[in-house]
Amino acid sequence: MKPVDPLIVFRPTVVQRALPGLVALPASLLLTVVLIAFQGERASAAELWQWTSGALIAVVAVTFLPGSDRVTLTPDALVVVGLRRRRIPWAHILRLEVRRSLGVRQVIVWTVDGRGTTLQAPTSPGDPEFEAKVRTLVEWWEVRRSVPAG
């Protein structure tokens, strides 16, 4: 009987899930203040508190609610789940590329049909294990890429 490989799942870290909200929070508050200023009205302290607390609750909810983005390494395929699910057999992957854009490093999976799929995890910054996860991904691909699927 063939041994069963354990599944490995990569997900964005809490910091990576919080970062967009932490950037959007001050930006949305600034936009609100600017819009109020253009209307010529002053917001009451209660209104400012409502907007601030609403935006903060949204950031916390997005950060701590479980996200659906994940990358799963299975014995026969790389499974990418985000807005949709995509199963990429190891044998269909031509190469794995780490690309840097605006200080963020992401893995791009290039397949035999010419498509490039950017993985949502692993990603840097915010993941101190980025390099180890990329090594794991490459090792899995190198071992399994020539194995016929199914």
SETOR-748289 format. One record per residue: residue in one letter; residue number from 1; chain; x, z, y of N, C-alpha, C, CB in turn. Coordinates in nm, 2 decimals. Glycine has a CB too. Example, Ala and Ser with C-alpha at 12.3 -4.5 7.8 and 13.67 -1.06 7.14 Angstrom:
2
NODE, a, 1, A, 1.32, 0.78, -0.57, 1.23, 0.78, -0.45, 1.32, 0.78, -0.33, 1.13, 0.90, -0.45
NODE, s, 2, A, 1.28, 0.71, -0.22, 1.37, 0.71, -0.11, 1.29, 0.79, 0.00, 1.41, 0.57, -0.06
***
This chain:
150
NODE, m, 1, A, 0.09, 0.00, -0.12, 0.00, 0.00, 0.00, 0.09, 0.00, 0.13, -0.10, 0.12, 0.00
NODE, k, 2, A, 0.06, -0.09, 0.22, 0.14, -0.10, 0.34, 0.11, 0.02, 0.43, 0.10, -0.24, 0.41
NODE, p, 3, A, 0.22, 0.08, 0.49, 0.19, 0.19, 0.58, 0.12, 0.14, 0.71, 0.33, 0.26, 0.62
NODE, v, 4, A, 0.04, 0.23, 0.76, -0.04, 0.20, 0.88, 0.04, 0.24, 1.00, -0.18, 0.27, 0.87
NODE, d, 5, A, 0.06, 0.15, 1.10, 0.12, 0.18, 1.22, 0.03, 0.27, 1.31, 0.17, 0.06, 1.30
NODE, p, 6, A, 0.08, 0.37, 1.37, -0.01, 0.44, 1.47, -0.04, 0.35, 1.59, 0.06, 0.58, 1.51
NODE, l, 7, A, -0.15, 0.37, 1.65, -0.18, 0.30, 1.77, -0.11, 0.37, 1.89, -0.34, 0.29, 1.79
NODE, i, 8, A, -0.07, 0.29, 1.98, -0.01, 0.34, 2.10, -0.10, 0.29, 2.22, 0.14, 0.30, 2.12
NODE, v, 9, A, -0.14, 0.39, 2.30, -0.22, 0.35, 2.42, -0.15, 0.39, 2.55, -0.36, 0.42, 2.41
NODE, f, 10, A, -0.14, 0.29, 2.64, -0.09, 0.32, 2.77, -0.21, 0.32, 2.87, 0.02, 0.21, 2.81
NODE, r, 11, A, -0.21, 0.42, 2.96, -0.32, 0.42, 3.06, -0.25, 0.45, 3.19, -0.42, 0.53, 3.03
NODE, p, 12, A, -0.31, 0.41, 3.30, -0.25, 0.45, 3.43, -0.25, 0.61, 3.44, -0.34, 0.39, 3.55
NODE, t, 13, A, -0.15, 0.66, 3.51, -0.14, 0.81, 3.52, -0.24, 0.85, 3.63, 0.00, 0.85, 3.56
NODE, v, 14, A, -0.26, 0.98, 3.64, -0.35, 1.04, 3.74, -0.30, 1.00, 3.88, -0.36, 1.19, 3.73
NODE, v, 15, A, -0.17, 1.01, 3.90, -0.12, 0.97, 4.03, -0.15, 0.82, 4.06, 0.04, 0.99, 4.04
NODE, q, 16, A, -0.13, 0.73, 3.97, -0.16, 0.59, 3.99, -0.31, 0.57, 4.01, -0.12, 0.51, 3.87
NODE, r, 17, A, -0.40, 0.65, 3.95, -0.54, 0.63, 3.98, -0.58, 0.68, 4.11, -0.62, 0.70, 3.87
NODE, a, 18, A, -0.51, 0.79, 4.16, -0.54, 0.85, 4.29, -0.48, 0.78, 4.41, -0.48, 0.99, 4.29
NODE, l, 19, A, -0.37, 0.70, 4.39, -0.30, 0.64, 4.50, -0.39, 0.55, 4.58, -0.19, 0.56, 4.45
NODE, p, 20, A, -0.47, 0.46, 4.52, -0.55, 0.37, 4.61, -0.65, 0.45, 4.70, -0.63, 0.27, 4.53
NODE, g, 21, A, -0.71, 0.56, 4.64, -0.80, 0.64, 4.71, -0.73, 0.72, 4.82, -0.87, 0.74, 4.62
NODE, l, 22, A, -0.61, 0.77, 4.80, -0.54, 0.84, 4.90, -0.50, 0.76, 5.01, -0.42, 0.91, 4.83
NODE, v, 23, A, -0.48, 0.63, 4.99, -0.45, 0.53, 5.09, -0.58, 0.50, 5.17, -0.38, 0.41, 5.04
NODE, a, 24, A, -0.68, 0.48, 5.09, -0.81, 0.44, 5.15, -0.88, 0.55, 5.23, -0.91, 0.39, 5.04
NODE, l, 25, A, -0.85, 0.67, 5.19, -0.92, 0.78, 5.26, -0.89, 0.79, 5.41, -0.88, 0.92, 5.20
NODE, p, 26, A, -0.76, 0.80, 5.45, -0.73, 0.80, 5.59, -0.77, 0.67, 5.66, -0.58, 0.83, 5.62
NODE, a, 27, A, -0.75, 0.56, 5.59, -0.79, 0.43, 5.65, -0.94, 0.42, 5.68, -0.75, 0.31, 5.56
NODE, s, 28, A, -1.02, 0.47, 5.59, -1.17, 0.47, 5.61, -1.21, 0.57, 5.72, -1.24, 0.50, 5.48
NODE, l, 29, A, -1.14, 0.68, 5.73, -1.17, 0.78, 5.83, -1.13, 0.72, 5.97, -1.10, 0.91, 5.81
NODE, l, 30, A, -1.02, 0.66, 5.98, -0.97, 0.60, 6.10, -1.07, 0.49, 6.15, -0.83, 0.54, 6.08
NODE, l, 31, A, -1.11, 0.40, 6.05, -1.21, 0.30, 6.08, -1.34, 0.36, 6.13, -1.24, 0.21, 5.96
NODE, t, 32, A, -1.38, 0.47, 6.07, -1.51, 0.53, 6.12, -1.49, 0.58, 6.26, -1.54, 0.65, 6.03
NODE, v, 33, A, -1.38, 0.64, 6.29, -1.35, 0.69, 6.43, -1.35, 0.58, 6.53, -1.22, 0.77, 6.44
NODE, v, 34, A, -1.29, 0.47, 6.49, -1.28, 0.35, 6.58, -1.42, 0.29, 6.61, -1.18, 0.24, 6.52
NODE, l, 35, A, -1.50, 0.28, 6.50, -1.63, 0.22, 6.52, -1.72, 0.31, 6.61, -1.70, 0.21, 6.38
NODE, i, 36, A, -1.70, 0.44, 6.59, -1.78, 0.54, 6.67, -1.73, 0.52, 6.82, -1.76, 0.68, 6.63
NODE, a, 37, A, -1.60, 0.51, 6.84, -1.55, 0.49, 6.98, -1.61, 0.36, 7.04, -1.40, 0.49, 6.98
NODE, f, 38, A, -1.62, 0.26, 6.97, -1.67, 0.13, 7.02, -1.82, 0.14, 7.06, -1.64, 0.02, 6.93
NODE, q, 39, A, -1.89, 0.23, 6.99, -2.03, 0.25, 7.02, -2.05, 0.34, 7.14, -2.10, 0.31, 6.89
NODE, g, 40, A, -1.95, 0.41, 7.18, -1.96, 0.49, 7.29, -2.02, 0.63, 7.26, -2.04, 0.42, 7.40
NODE, e, 41, A, -2.04, 0.66, 7.14, -2.10, 0.79, 7.10, -1.99, 0.88, 7.05, -2.22, 0.77, 7.00
NODE, r, 42, A, -2.02, 1.01, 7.06, -1.93, 1.10, 6.99, -2.00, 1.16, 6.87, -1.89, 1.22, 7.09
NODE, a, 43, A, -1.93, 1.17, 6.76, -1.98, 1.22, 6.64, -1.98, 1.37, 6.64, -1.91, 1.17, 6.51
NODE, s, 44, A, -2.08, 1.44, 6.59, -2.08, 1.58, 6.59, -1.99, 1.63, 6.48, -2.22, 1.64, 6.56
NODE, a, 45, A, -1.95, 1.75, 6.48, -1.86, 1.81, 6.38, -1.93, 1.80, 6.24, -1.83, 1.96, 6.41
NODE, a, 46, A, -2.06, 1.82, 6.24, -2.13, 1.81, 6.11, -2.12, 1.66, 6.05, -2.28, 1.85, 6.13
NODE, e, 47, A, -2.13, 1.56, 6.14, -2.12, 1.43, 6.09, -1.98, 1.39, 6.04, -2.16, 1.33, 6.21
NODE, l, 48, A, -1.88, 1.44, 6.12, -1.75, 1.42, 6.08, -1.72, 1.48, 5.94, -1.65, 1.47, 6.18
NODE, w, 49, A, -1.77, 1.61, 5.93, -1.75, 1.68, 5.80, -1.82, 1.60, 5.68, -1.81, 1.82, 5.81
NODE, q, 50, A, -1.94, 1.55, 5.71, -2.01, 1.47, 5.60, -1.92, 1.35, 5.56, -2.15, 1.43, 5.65
NODE, w, 51, A, -1.88, 1.27, 5.66, -1.80, 1.15, 5.63, -1.67, 1.19, 5.55, -1.76, 1.08, 5.75
NODE, t, 52, A, -1.60, 1.29, 5.60, -1.47, 1.34, 5.54, -1.50, 1.39, 5.40, -1.41, 1.44, 5.63
NODE, s, 53, A, -1.59, 1.47, 5.38, -1.62, 1.53, 5.25, -1.67, 1.42, 5.15, -1.72, 1.64, 5.26
NODE, g, 54, A, -1.75, 1.33, 5.20, -1.79, 1.22, 5.12, -1.68, 1.13, 5.07, -1.90, 1.13, 5.19
NODE, a, 55, A, -1.59, 1.10, 5.16, -1.47, 1.02, 5.12, -1.38, 1.09, 5.03, -1.40, 0.97, 5.25
NODE, l, 56, A, -1.36, 1.22, 5.05, -1.28, 1.30, 4.97, -1.34, 1.32, 4.83, -1.26, 1.44, 5.03
NODE, i, 57, A, -1.47, 1.34, 4.82, -1.53, 1.34, 4.69, -1.51, 1.21, 4.61, -1.68, 1.38, 4.70
NODE, a, 58, A, -1.53, 1.10, 4.68, -1.51, 0.97, 4.62, -1.36, 0.96, 4.56, -1.53, 0.86, 4.71
NODE, v, 59, A, -1.26, 1.00, 4.64, -1.12, 0.99, 4.59, -1.11, 1.08, 4.47, -1.03, 1.04, 4.70
NODE, v, 60, A, -1.16, 1.20, 4.47, -1.15, 1.29, 4.36, -1.22, 1.24, 4.23, -1.20, 1.43, 4.39
NODE, a, 61, A, -1.34, 1.18, 4.25, -1.41, 1.12, 4.14, -1.34, 1.01, 4.08, -1.55, 1.08, 4.18
NODE, v, 62, A, -1.28, 0.92, 4.16, -1.21, 0.80, 4.11, -1.08, 0.85, 4.03, -1.17, 0.70, 4.22
NODE, t, 63, A, -1.02, 0.95, 4.08, -0.90, 1.00, 4.03, -0.92, 1.07, 3.89, -0.83, 1.10, 4.12
NODE, f, 64, A, -1.02, 1.15, 3.88, -1.03, 1.24, 3.76, -1.14, 1.19, 3.66, -1.07, 1.37, 3.80
NODE, l, 65, A, -1.22, 1.10, 3.70, -1.31, 1.04, 3.60, -1.23, 0.95, 3.51, -1.43, 0.97, 3.66
NODE, p, 66, A, -1.25, 0.95, 3.38, -1.17, 0.87, 3.29, -1.19, 0.72, 3.33, -1.21, 0.89, 3.14
NODE, g, 67, A, -1.08, 0.65, 3.35, -1.09, 0.51, 3.38, -1.09, 0.43, 3.25, -0.97, 0.46, 3.46
NODE, s, 68, A, -1.13, 0.30, 3.26, -1.14, 0.22, 3.14, -1.01, 0.14, 3.12, -1.26, 0.13, 3.15
NODE, d, 69, A, -0.93, 0.13, 3.22, -0.81, 0.05, 3.21, -0.71, 0.11, 3.10, -0.73, 0.03, 3.34
NODE, r, 70, A, -0.67, 0.03, 3.01, -0.58, 0.07, 2.91, -0.52, -0.05, 2.84, -0.64, 0.17, 2.81
NODE, v, 71, A, -0.40, -0.02, 2.78, -0.33, -0.12, 2.70, -0.31, -0.05, 2.56, -0.20, -0.18, 2.76
NODE, t, 72, A, -0.35, -0.12, 2.45, -0.34, -0.06, 2.32, -0.25, -0.15, 2.24, -0.47, -0.03, 2.25
NODE, l, 73, A, -0.15, -0.09, 2.18, -0.06, -0.16, 2.09, -0.11, -0.14, 1.95, 0.09, -0.12, 2.10
NODE, t, 74, A, -0.16, -0.25, 1.88, -0.21, -0.24, 1.74, -0.11, -0.32, 1.66, -0.35, -0.29, 1.73
NODE, p, 75, A, -0.12, -0.30, 1.52, -0.02, -0.37, 1.44, -0.03, -0.52, 1.45, -0.05, -0.33, 1.29
NODE, d, 76, A, -0.14, -0.58, 1.49, -0.15, -0.72, 1.49, -0.17, -0.78, 1.63, -0.26, -0.77, 1.41
NODE, a, 77, A, -0.19, -0.70, 1.73, -0.22, -0.75, 1.87, -0.20, -0.65, 1.98, -0.37, -0.81, 1.88
NODE, l, 78, A, -0.19, -0.70, 2.10, -0.19, -0.62, 2.22, -0.33, -0.63, 2.27, -0.08, -0.68, 2.33
NODE, v, 79, A, -0.40, -0.52, 2.29, -0.53, -0.52, 2.34, -0.54, -0.47, 2.48, -0.63, -0.43, 2.25
NODE, v, 80, A, -0.58, -0.55, 2.58, -0.59, -0.52, 2.72, -0.73, -0.49, 2.76, -0.52, -0.63, 2.81
NODE, v, 81, A, -0.76, -0.37, 2.81, -0.90, -0.34, 2.85, -0.90, -0.31, 3.00, -0.96, -0.23, 2.76
NODE, g, 82, A, -0.98, -0.38, 3.07, -1.00, -0.35, 3.21, -1.14, -0.38, 3.24, -0.90, -0.44, 3.30
NODE, l, 83, A, -1.16, -0.47, 3.33, -1.30, -0.52, 3.35, -1.36, -0.59, 3.23, -1.31, -0.61, 3.48
NODE, r, 84, A, -1.27, -0.65, 3.16, -1.31, -0.71, 3.03, -1.20, -0.68, 2.93, -1.33, -0.86, 3.04
NODE, r, 85, A, -1.23, -0.71, 2.80, -1.14, -0.68, 2.69, -1.07, -0.81, 2.65, -1.21, -0.61, 2.57
NODE, r, 86, A, -0.94, -0.81, 2.63, -0.87, -0.92, 2.58, -0.77, -0.88, 2.47, -0.79, -0.99, 2.70
NODE, r, 87, A, -0.78, -0.95, 2.36, -0.69, -0.93, 2.24, -0.59, -1.04, 2.24, -0.78, -0.91, 2.11
NODE, i, 88, A, -0.46, -1.00, 2.25, -0.36, -1.10, 2.24, -0.27, -1.08, 2.12, -0.27, -1.10, 2.37
NODE, p, 89, A, -0.28, -1.17, 2.02, -0.20, -1.15, 1.90, -0.05, -1.15, 1.93, -0.23, -1.26, 1.79
NODE, w, 90, A, 0.03, -1.07, 1.87, 0.17, -1.06, 1.90, 0.24, -1.20, 1.89, 0.24, -0.97, 1.80
NODE, a, 91, A, 0.19, -1.28, 1.79, 0.25, -1.41, 1.76, 0.22, -1.51, 1.88, 0.20, -1.47, 1.63
NODE, h, 92, A, 0.12, -1.48, 1.96, 0.09, -1.57, 2.07, 0.16, -1.53, 2.20, -0.06, -1.56, 2.10
NODE, i, 93, A, 0.24, -1.43, 2.20, 0.31, -1.39, 2.32, 0.45, -1.45, 2.32, 0.33, -1.23, 2.33
NODE, l, 94, A, 0.47, -1.53, 2.43, 0.60, -1.60, 2.45, 0.71, -1.51, 2.50, 0.58, -1.72, 2.54
NODE, r, 95, A, 0.67, -1.43, 2.60, 0.77, -1.34, 2.66, 0.69, -1.23, 2.74, 0.86, -1.42, 2.75
NODE, l, 96, A, 0.77, -1.12, 2.76, 0.72, -1.01, 2.85, 0.82, -1.00, 2.97, 0.72, -0.88, 2.77
NODE, e, 97, A, 0.76, -1.00, 3.08, 0.84, -1.00, 3.21, 0.80, -0.87, 3.29, 0.81, -1.13, 3.29
NODE, v, 98, A, 0.90, -0.81, 3.34, 0.88, -0.70, 3.44, 0.90, -0.76, 3.58, 0.97, -0.57, 3.41
NODE, r, 99, A, 0.79, -0.76, 3.66, 0.79, -0.81, 3.79, 0.78, -0.70, 3.89, 0.69, -0.92, 3.81
NODE, r, 100, A, 0.85, -0.72, 4.00, 0.84, -0.62, 4.11, 0.78, -0.69, 4.23, 0.98, -0.56, 4.15
NODE, s, 101, A, 0.68, -0.62, 4.29, 0.61, -0.67, 4.41, 0.58, -0.55, 4.49, 0.48, -0.76, 4.37
NODE, l, 102, A, 0.63, -0.55, 4.62, 0.60, -0.44, 4.71, 0.64, -0.31, 4.65, 0.46, -0.44, 4.76
NODE, g, 103, A, 0.75, -0.30, 4.58, 0.80, -0.18, 4.52, 0.73, -0.13, 4.39, 0.79, -0.07, 4.62
NODE, v, 104, A, 0.63, -0.21, 4.35, 0.56, -0.18, 4.23, 0.60, -0.27, 4.11, 0.40, -0.19, 4.25
NODE, r, 105, A, 0.64, -0.21, 4.00, 0.68, -0.29, 3.88, 0.57, -0.29, 3.78, 0.81, -0.23, 3.82
NODE, q, 106, A, 0.54, -0.41, 3.74, 0.43, -0.43, 3.64, 0.48, -0.52, 3.53, 0.30, -0.48, 3.70
NODE, v, 107, A, 0.42, -0.51, 3.41, 0.46, -0.60, 3.30, 0.36, -0.72, 3.30, 0.45, -0.52, 3.17
NODE, i, 108, A, 0.41, -0.84, 3.29, 0.33, -0.96, 3.27, 0.36, -1.01, 3.13, 0.37, -1.06, 3.38
NODE, v, 109, A, 0.25, -1.04, 3.06, 0.25, -1.09, 2.93, 0.22, -1.24, 2.94, 0.15, -1.02, 2.83
NODE, w, 110, A, 0.32, -1.33, 2.90, 0.31, -1.47, 2.90, 0.27, -1.52, 2.76, 0.44, -1.54, 2.95
NODE, t, 111, A, 0.17, -1.59, 2.75, 0.12, -1.64, 2.62, 0.14, -1.79, 2.60, -0.03, -1.61, 2.60
NODE, v, 112, A, 0.13, -1.83, 2.47, 0.15, -1.97, 2.43, 0.07, -2.07, 2.51, 0.14, -1.99, 2.29
NODE, d, 113, A, -0.05, -2.03, 2.56, -0.14, -2.12, 2.64, -0.10, -2.12, 2.78, -0.28, -2.07, 2.62
NODE, g, 114, A, 0.01, -2.06, 2.82, 0.06, -2.06, 2.96, 0.00, -1.96, 3.05, 0.03, -2.20, 3.02
NODE, r, 115, A, -0.09, -1.87, 3.00, -0.15, -1.77, 3.08, -0.06, -1.65, 3.10, -0.28, -1.72, 3.02
NODE, g, 116, A, -0.06, -1.59, 3.22, 0.01, -1.47, 3.25, -0.09, -1.36, 3.27, 0.11, -1.48, 3.37
NODE, t, 117, A, -0.08, -1.25, 3.19, -0.17, -1.14, 3.21, -0.09, -1.02, 3.26, -0.24, -1.11, 3.07
NODE, t, 118, A, -0.13, -0.97, 3.37, -0.06, -0.85, 3.43, -0.13, -0.73, 3.37, -0.07, -0.85, 3.59
NODE, l, 119, A, -0.04, -0.64, 3.31, -0.10, -0.52, 3.25, -0.11, -0.41, 3.36, 0.00, -0.47, 3.14
NODE, q, 120, A, -0.22, -0.33, 3.35, -0.25, -0.22, 3.44, -0.17, -0.10, 3.40, -0.40, -0.19, 3.44
NODE, a, 121, A, -0.11, -0.10, 3.28, -0.03, 0.01, 3.24, 0.07, -0.05, 3.13, -0.11, 0.14, 3.18
NODE, p, 122, A, 0.19, -0.01, 3.13, 0.26, 0.08, 3.22, 0.29, 0.01, 3.35, 0.39, 0.13, 3.16
NODE, t, 123, A, 0.29, 0.09, 3.46, 0.32, 0.05, 3.59, 0.40, 0.15, 3.66, 0.19, 0.02, 3.67
NODE, s, 124, A, 0.49, 0.11, 3.75, 0.56, 0.21, 3.84, 0.52, 0.18, 3.98, 0.72, 0.20, 3.82
NODE, p, 125, A, 0.53, 0.26, 4.08, 0.57, 0.40, 4.07, 0.46, 0.49, 4.02, 0.62, 0.45, 4.21
NODE, g, 126, A, 0.49, 0.62, 4.00, 0.39, 0.71, 3.95, 0.39, 0.74, 3.81, 0.25, 0.66, 3.99
NODE, d, 127, A, 0.47, 0.67, 3.73, 0.49, 0.69, 3.59, 0.63, 0.71, 3.56, 0.43, 0.57, 3.51
NODE, p, 128, A, 0.67, 0.83, 3.54, 0.82, 0.86, 3.51, 0.86, 0.80, 3.38, 0.84, 1.01, 3.52
NODE, e, 129, A, 0.77, 0.77, 3.29, 0.80, 0.71, 3.16, 0.79, 0.56, 3.16, 0.71, 0.77, 3.05
NODE, f, 130, A, 0.79, 0.50, 3.27, 0.77, 0.35, 3.28, 0.88, 0.28, 3.19, 0.79, 0.30, 3.42
NODE, e, 131, A, 1.00, 0.31, 3.21, 1.11, 0.24, 3.14, 1.09, 0.25, 2.98, 1.25, 0.29, 3.18
NODE, a, 132, A, 1.06, 0.38, 2.94, 1.05, 0.40, 2.80, 0.92, 0.33, 2.74, 1.03, 0.55, 2.77
NODE, k, 133, A, 0.82, 0.32, 2.82, 0.70, 0.25, 2.77, 0.72, 0.10, 2.76, 0.58, 0.28, 2.87
NODE, v, 134, A, 0.80, 0.05, 2.86, 0.83, -0.10, 2.85, 0.92, -0.12, 2.73, 0.91, -0.14, 2.98
NODE, r, 135, A, 1.02, -0.03, 2.70, 1.10, -0.05, 2.58, 1.02, -0.05, 2.46, 1.21, 0.06, 2.58
NODE, t, 136, A, 0.92, 0.04, 2.45, 0.83, 0.05, 2.33, 0.75, -0.08, 2.32, 0.73, 0.17, 2.35
NODE, l, 137, A, 0.70, -0.13, 2.43, 0.62, -0.25, 2.43, 0.71, -0.37, 2.38, 0.57, -0.28, 2.57
NODE, v, 138, A, 0.83, -0.38, 2.43, 0.92, -0.49, 2.39, 0.95, -0.47, 2.24, 1.04, -0.49, 2.47
NODE, e, 139, A, 0.98, -0.35, 2.20, 1.02, -0.33, 2.05, 0.90, -0.37, 1.96, 1.05, -0.18, 2.03
NODE, w, 140, A, 0.78, -0.33, 2.00, 0.66, -0.37, 1.92, 0.65, -0.52, 1.91, 0.53, -0.31, 1.97
NODE, w, 141, A, 0.67, -0.59, 2.02, 0.65, -0.73, 2.02, 0.76, -0.80, 1.94, 0.66, -0.78, 2.17
NODE, e, 142, A, 0.89, -0.75, 1.95, 1.00, -0.81, 1.88, 0.98, -0.80, 1.73, 1.13, -0.75, 1.93
NODE, v, 143, A, 0.93, -0.69, 1.69, 0.91, -0.67, 1.54, 0.79, -0.75, 1.49, 0.89, -0.52, 1.51
NODE, r, 144, A, 0.69, -0.76, 1.57, 0.56, -0.82, 1.52, 0.54, -0.96, 1.56, 0.45, -0.74, 1.56
NODE, r, 145, A, 0.61, -1.02, 1.65, 0.58, -1.16, 1.70, 0.59, -1.27, 1.60, 0.67, -1.19, 1.81
NODE, s, 146, A, 0.67, -1.25, 1.49, 0.67, -1.36, 1.40, 0.59, -1.34, 1.28, 0.82, -1.38, 1.35
NODE, v, 147, A, 0.52, -1.22, 1.27, 0.43, -1.19, 1.16, 0.30, -1.27, 1.18, 0.40, -1.04, 1.15
NODE, p, 148, A, 0.25, -1.35, 1.08, 0.13, -1.42, 1.10, 0.01, -1.32, 1.11, 0.10, -1.51, 0.98
NODE, a, 149, A, -0.08, -1.36, 1.21, -0.20, -1.27, 1.23, -0.29, -1.28, 1.12, -0.26, -1.31, 1.36
NODE, g, 150, A, -0.36, -1.17, 1.09, -0.47, -1.17, 0.99, -0.42, -1.16, 0.86, -0.56, -1.29, 1.01
***
